């Protein structure tokens, strides 16, 4: 006797898979089949984790740090995180306000879960990191997308924020430096947005994962450090993945006002318990052995900056493409709307015929763009942009 399959949950049916991971997976499958593919899809440094961080993890593992740890993180790491916010931004943070989670992605999700109930609205500026709307939906809340395109430097304006707010609005997500655009809000720009959030009594989720990956003398602003009013409503998410080439370690940090930090810790206790114990000692070394860490970061920044400038210049040489110069992170977000193709079709054909993997802007809520990661080798960037130029020329014929 046959029976109908049991239905999946609302959450499972409504969540979308990560487009960036999907493109990267297709590119790797083509490479495995023997194709020479230039991959610009993955947001992952092509550097290894610095040796002193790996050594600290190995020592912890060999020293028996293999048992459960406190849910919000080992105390020395939470203290070190609190100390670095004071050193970097003058922000007084108690260790009890720090939660160490399995990745910045999970930190963001916990921040949404701790503050939003079903039916609440969350303002998500586009272009956005692909996971924000899905996290909001998984919390039962409603993502309200507001497009801030290249005409505003990919930055949400105070007028746009004010116009998007309704009585149901609970949270606004701000990401600076930005994935996918590399845009950085100035201190004054963020202060203006915070004033509106305070006026309407909104929480702010500040995704500052790329705060140390900045160029040309730019500085990332810690939103919570802007004022006491900002501090009282801001959830800061950061971590180790991008800055220290620790993507596979899955260690994110969340800093929030005490009631939110407590709620996040309690949620995490029922969902994942603690981050891998011995891995936390590697993260601790990243913060405590500052000279070694800064030397490794400087090496990466020099390479990223060189690639950023080269790729930006080459993209703007291609007829039909315009591209702003990113100030942070390791992405460029060129405008390809002049070709008259949907960006999904553009990327699909670019991968199939040009053997270049890029993520369509529509995956980030911005049709007509591409996201290109320059966290890859100079050789791949040079070869890839040459292929992109030939592909674009073929579309103009």
DADA-V379924 format. One record per residue. N is the residue number from 1. SS is DSSP state (helix for helix, strand for strand, loop for the rest). PHI is phi in whole degrees, -180 to 180 (* if undefined). PSI is psi in whole degrees, -180 to 180 (* if undefined). Layout:
N_SS_PHI_PSI ; N_SS_PHI_PSI
//
This chain:
1_loop_*_128 ; 2_loop_-95_154 ; 3_loop_-137_157 ; 4_loop_-69_146 ; 5_loop_-65_145 ; 6_loop_-67_141 ; 7_loop_-73_149 ; 8_loop_-83_169 ; 9_loop_-73_164 ; 10_helix_-58_-40 ; 11_helix_-63_-46 ; 12_helix_-67_-36 ; 13_helix_-75_-27 ; 14_helix_-100_-11 ; 15_loop_-83_144 ; 16_loop_-103_143 ; 17_loop_-69_159 ; 18_loop_-68_119 ; 19_helix_-66_-34 ; 20_helix_-66_-43 ; 21_helix_-69_-33 ; 22_helix_-66_-44 ; 23_helix_-65_-43 ; 24_helix_-63_-39 ; 25_helix_-65_-42 ; 26_helix_-64_-41 ; 27_helix_-63_-43 ; 28_helix_-68_-34 ; 29_helix_-66_-40 ; 30_helix_-65_-40 ; 31_helix_-63_-40 ; 32_helix_-65_-28 ; 33_loop_-85_0 ; 34_loop_107_-1 ; 35_loop_-79_145 ; 36_loop_-91_97 ; 37_loop_-109_133 ; 38_strand_-94_112 ; 39_strand_-95_120 ; 40_loop_-116_14 ; 41_loop_-88_-41 ; 42_loop_-80_134 ; 43_loop_-91_70 ; 44_loop_-142_124 ; 45_loop_-56_141 ; 46_loop_-90_21 ; 47_loop_-101_155 ; 48_loop_-81_157 ; 49_loop_-59_134 ; 50_loop_-53_144 ; 51_helix_-61_-39 ; 52_helix_-66_-28 ; 53_helix_-72_-44 ; 54_helix_-64_-40 ; 55_helix_-62_-41 ; 56_helix_-65_-38 ; 57_helix_-66_-44 ; 58_helix_-61_-43 ; 59_helix_-63_-39 ; 60_helix_-66_-41 ; 61_helix_-63_-46 ; 62_helix_-69_-24 ; 63_loop_-86_7 ; 64_loop_87_16 ; 65_loop_-81_64 ; 66_loop_-123_10 ; 67_loop_-99_177 ; 68_loop_-56_147 ; 69_loop_-120_167 ; 70_loop_-55_141 ; 71_loop_-51_-47 ; 72_loop_-81_3 ; 73_loop_119_158 ; 74_loop_-66_145 ; 75_helix_-58_-44 ; 76_helix_-60_-35 ; 77_helix_-71_-40 ; 78_helix_-66_-37 ; 79_helix_-65_-44 ; 80_helix_-64_-38 ; 81_helix_-64_-45 ; 82_helix_-61_-43 ; 83_helix_-65_-36 ; 84_helix_-73_-30 ; 85_helix_-69_-33 ; 86_helix_-69_-45 ; 87_helix_-67_-40 ; 88_helix_-83_-36 ; 89_helix_-131_-1 ; 90_loop_69_24 ; 91_loop_-96_120 ; 92_loop_-80_111 ; 93_loop_-123_131 ; 94_loop_-84_146 ; 95_helix_-55_-30 ; 96_helix_-69_-14 ; 97_helix_-91_1 ; 98_strand_-105_132 ; 99_strand_-125_124 ; 100_strand_-94_124 ; 101_strand_-123_163 ; 102_loop_-75_73 ; 103_loop_104_149 ; 104_helix_-62_-32 ; 105_helix_-60_-45 ; 106_helix_-70_-35 ; 107_helix_-59_-45 ; 108_helix_-61_-46 ; 109_helix_-62_-42 ; 110_helix_-64_-37 ; 111_helix_-62_-40 ; 112_helix_-67_-46 ; 113_helix_-60_-36 ; 114_helix_-75_-19 ; 115_helix_-119_-18 ; 116_loop_-117_136 ; 117_loop_-108_164 ; 118_loop_-54_132 ; 119_loop_95_-19 ; 120_loop_-65_152 ; 121_strand_-105_142 ; 122_strand_-124_122 ; 123_strand_-82_123 ; 124_strand_-122_104 ; 125_strand_-65_137 ; 126_strand_-110_144 ; 127_loop_-65_137 ; 128_loop_-122_159 ; 129_loop_-64_136 ; 130_loop_-56_-26 ; 131_helix_-84_-18 ; 132_helix_-57_-54 ; 133_helix_-61_-36 ; 134_helix_-68_-39 ; 135_helix_-61_-43 ; 136_helix_-62_-45 ; 137_helix_-65_-38 ; 138_helix_-66_-22 ; 139_loop_-86_-1 ; 140_loop_83_3 ; 141_loop_-91_179 ; 142_strand_-120_117 ; 143_strand_-74_131 ; 144_strand_-112_107 ; 145_strand_-89_133 ; 146_strand_-128_116 ; 147_strand_-80_125 ; 148_loop_-122_95 ; 149_loop_-90_-165 ; 150_helix_-69_-12 ; 151_helix_-70_-24 ; 152_helix_-111_18 ; 153_loop_69_24 ; 154_loop_64_29 ; 155_loop_-122_134 ; 156_loop_-64_133 ; 157_loop_-94_157 ; 158_helix_-56_-39 ; 159_helix_-63_-40 ; 160_helix_-65_-43 ; 161_helix_-63_-48 ; 162_helix_-59_-43 ; 163_helix_-69_-25 ; 164_helix_-85_-15 ; 165_loop_-77_135 ; 166_loop_-129_174 ; 167_loop_-60_-17 ; 168_loop_-92_-7 ; 169_strand_-68_131 ; 170_strand_-120_-31 ; 171_strand_-148_146 ; 172_strand_-124_137 ; 173_strand_-101_126 ; 174_strand_-124_129 ; 175_strand_-125_110 ; 176_loop_-149_125 ; 177_loop_-59_152 ; 178_loop_-93_139 ; 179_loop_-108_109 ; 180_loop_-114_3 ; 181_loop_-100_-20 ; 182_loop_78_6 ; 183_loop_-72_147 ; 184_loop_-126_125 ; 185_loop_-73_139 ; 186_loop_-74_166 ; 187_helix_-59_-43 ; 188_helix_-66_-39 ; 189_helix_-64_-43 ; 190_helix_-67_-40 ; 191_helix_-60_-39 ; 192_helix_-66_-39 ; 193_helix_-70_-39 ; 194_helix_-63_-40 ; 195_helix_-57_-40 ; 196_helix_-70_-41 ; 197_helix_-62_-40 ; 198_helix_-65_-44 ; 199_helix_-57_-40 ; 200_loop_-101_8 ; 201_loop_57_52 ; 202_loop_-103_150 ; 203_strand_-79_156 ; 204_strand_-125_126 ; 205_strand_-99_110 ; 206_strand_-99_103 ; 207_strand_-87_105 ; 208_loop_-116_36 ; 209_loop_-60_-31 ; 210_loop_-103_22 ; 211_loop_-57_-30 ; 212_loop_-96_-5 ; 213_loop_-99_82 ; 214_strand_-134_157 ; 215_loop_-136_167 ; 216_loop_56_33 ; 217_loop_77_8 ; 218_loop_-70_156 ; 219_loop_-132_135 ; 220_loop_-82_143 ; 221_loop_-102_131 ; 222_loop_-81_114 ; 223_helix_-60_-41 ; 224_helix_-64_-21 ; 225_helix_-86_-1 ; 226_loop_-69_-38 ; 227_loop_-167_167 ; 228_helix_-63_-36 ; 229_helix_-66_-39 ; 230_helix_-67_-44 ; 231_helix_-60_-35 ; 232_loop_-72_-15 ; 233_loop_-129_6 ; 234_strand_-104_135 ; 235_strand_-107_114 ; 236_strand_-95_126 ; 237_strand_-113_130 ; 238_strand_-147_-164 ; 239_strand_168_-163 ; 240_loop_-115_-13 ; 241_loop_-58_-54 ; 242_loop_-84_-44 ; 243_loop_-67_-37 ; 244_loop_-116_17 ; 245_loop_53_51 ; 246_loop_-122_38 ; 247_helix_-58_-42 ; 248_helix_-76_-9 ; 249_helix_-75_-27 ; 250_loop_57_66 ; 251_loop_-132_111 ; 252_strand_-117_162 ; 253_strand_-127_147 ; 254_strand_-131_131 ; 255_strand_-124_129 ; 256_loop_-153_165 ; 257_loop_-54_149 ; 258_helix_-48_-46 ; 259_helix_-63_-36 ; 260_helix_-73_-43 ; 261_helix_-59_-40 ; 262_helix_-65_-43 ; 263_helix_-65_-42 ; 264_helix_-62_-44 ; 265_helix_-62_-40 ; 266_helix_-69_-39 ; 267_helix_-63_-45 ; 268_helix_-64_-34 ; 269_helix_-61_-28 ; 270_helix_-96_-9 ; 271_helix_-111_-41 ; 272_loop_-142_-5 ; 273_loop_58_-135 ; 274_loop_-96_160 ; 275_loop_-65_149 ; 276_loop_-43_122 ; 277_helix_-59_-52 ; 278_helix_-69_-26 ; 279_helix_-66_-31 ; 280_helix_-64_-28 ; 281_helix_-73_-28 ; 282_helix_-67_-43 ; 283_helix_-62_-38 ; 284_helix_-62_-41 ; 285_helix_-64_-34 ; 286_helix_-60_-36 ; 287_helix_-86_-33 ; 288_helix_-87_-36 ; 289_loop_-93_70 ; 290_helix_-64_-40 ; 291_helix_-63_-45 ; 292_helix_-66_-41 ; 293_helix_-66_-44 ; 294_helix_-65_-35 ; 295_helix_-64_-42 ; 296_helix_-67_-41 ; 297_helix_-64_-42 ; 298_helix_-62_-40 ; 299_helix_-61_-44 ; 300_helix_-65_-43 ; 301_helix_-63_-38 ; 302_helix_-61_-45 ; 303_helix_-67_-46 ; 304_helix_-62_-41 ; 305_helix_-65_-43 ; 306_helix_-61_-46 ; 307_helix_-67_-40 ; 308_helix_-57_-51 ; 309_helix_-67_-41 ; 310_helix_-65_-49 ; 311_helix_-64_-41 ; 312_helix_-61_-46 ; 313_helix_-64_-44 ; 314_helix_-68_-38 ; 315_helix_-62_-42 ; 316_loop_-75_-7 ; 317_loop_-83_-17 ; 318_loop_-82_118 ; 319_loop_-57_129 ; 320_loop_101_-13 ; 321_loop_-111_136 ; 322_strand_-125_144 ; 323_loop_-149_128 ; 324_loop_-77_153 ; 325_loop_-86_119 ; 326_loop_-67_145 ; 327_loop_-98_-17 ; 328_strand_-153_-177 ; 329_loop_60_-151 ; 330_loop_-144_50 ; 331_strand_-134_150 ; 332_strand_-119_153 ; 333_loop_-132_71 ; 334_loop_-70_149 ; 335_strand_-91_121 ; 336_loop_-119_20 ; 337_helix_-66_-22 ; 338_helix_-67_-17 ; 339_helix_-80_-10 ; 340_loop_74_16 ; 341_loop_-110_144 ; 342_loop_-60_140 ; 343_helix_-63_-29 ; 344_helix_-65_-43 ; 345_helix_-67_-40 ; 346_helix_-57_-50 ; 347_helix_-68_-37 ; 348_helix_-64_-45 ; 349_helix_-70_-36 ; 350_helix_-62_-39 ; 351_helix_-74_-44 ; 352_helix_-70_-42 ; 353_helix_-104_-32 ; 354_helix_-97_-12 ; 355_loop_58_43 ; 356_strand_-127_128 ; 357_strand_-100_117 ; 358_loop_-136_159 ; 359_strand_-102_130 ; 360_strand_-66_144 ; 361_helix_-61_-27 ; 362_helix_-63_-24 ; 363_helix_-64_-22 ; 364_helix_-107_14 ; 365_loop_83_17 ; 366_loop_-137_91 ; 367_loop_-63_141 ; 368_loop_96_13 ; 369_strand_-131_170 ; 370_strand_-127_149 ; 371_strand_-106_124 ; 372_strand_-118_123 ; 373_strand_-91_129 ; 374_loop_-101_23 ; 375_loop_-87_52 ; 376_loop_-145_178 ; 377_loop_-71_155 ; 378_helix_-58_-38 ; 379_helix_-62_-47 ; 380_helix_-65_-40 ; 381_helix_-62_-46 ; 382_helix_-63_-49 ; 383_helix_-66_-40 ; 384_helix_-67_-41 ; 385_helix_-72_-30 ; 386_helix_-65_-41 ; 387_helix_-67_-40 ; 388_helix_-62_-41 ; 389_helix_-63_-43 ; 390_helix_-65_-40 ; 391_helix_-63_-46 ; 392_helix_-64_-38 ; 393_helix_-63_-36 ; 394_helix_-68_-29 ; 395_helix_-74_-24 ; 396_helix_-83_-12 ; 397_loop_-74_*
//
